[in-house]
Amino acid sequence: MTVEWRLFADLAERAGQRRVSVRVEPTATVGDALAALFEACPALRERGLDDDSSAVRDSVTVLCDGDPAATDDPVDDADELALLPPASGG
């Protein structure tokens, strides 16, 4: 099945695009879709993962259909995933 990632701010710049479609197995999780995203856009890996593990950085937010998502959450064919960098401002 295919899921679509939306990327924002510097993550979109690193990937060179704001939307990335990836193929995953029908039983895929958010973590599987994230791995497929990093395979499709290797420049995102260092920004999205902790240096010493394959865990998503605390500063990066993963959403599934607008709601916070954990890497072990299942994904469906129609889901839209989003990867957001940390918010900043003042």
MOBELMO-V30696 format. One record per backbone hydrogen bond with DSSP energy under -0.5 kcal/mol. NH is the residue of the N-H (numbers start at 1). CO is the residue of the C=O. If there is no record, write none. Layout:
BEGIN
<<NH | CO> <NH | CO>>
END
This chain:
BEGIN
<<3 | 22> <4 | 79> <5 | 20> <6 | 81> <7 | 18> <8 | 83> <11 | 8> <12 | 8> <12 | 9> <13 | 9> <14 | 10> <15 | 11> <16 | 12> <17 | 12> <20 | 5> <22 | 3> <24 | 1> <28 | 25> <30 | 73> <31 | 71> <33 | 29> <34 | 30> <35 | 31> <36 | 32> <37 | 33> <38 | 34> <39 | 35> <40 | 36> <41 | 37> <44 | 41> <45 | 42> <46 | 42> <48 | 44> <49 | 45> <50 | 55> <53 | 50> <57 | 48> <60 | 57> <61 | 84> <63 | 82> <64 | 67> <65 | 80> <67 | 64> <69 | 62> <73 | 70> <75 | 28> <79 | 76> <81 | 4> <81 | 79> <82 | 63> <83 | 6> <84 | 61> <84 | 82>>
END
